[in-house]
Amino acid sequence: MKSIDSLLDKILLIGITVLDDNEELITQVQVYGPVIRADADGIVSCRNQLQNEFTVPPDFENVFEAKPGEYNLRSTGETVIDPDYLSSWTVHCGNQEQIKQYSEVGFSGYRKQ
């Protein structure tokens, strides 16, 4: 990534792998959409066709340019063609409320209120 501003209006494909305390897979969340805000408070994209905000931490070293091609989302069956950037995360979680949060809004602790 060249600069933080280079993310704006670019398509970001986000993957979150949720594991339990025994490292067993609970779920995988995959979303994509244009980045609408990127700053020290987080990287916020407009999620898929739902038009709600989805946030990941402001770790700009965890955002990589995507190789051209088709990316198949296991979680929705959608195919994303030629996203601009990729970002993937692994979290440990056993709480159903947290799992729901990761699925719906990402890392809500980074969302602006």
Secondary structure, DSSP 8 states (H G I E B T S, - for coil): ---GGGGBTSEEEEEEEEE-TTS-EEEEEEEEEEEEEEETTEEEEE-TTT--EEEE-S-GGG-EE--SSEEE-TTT--EEES-SEEEEEEEE---HHHHHHHHHTB-GGGS--
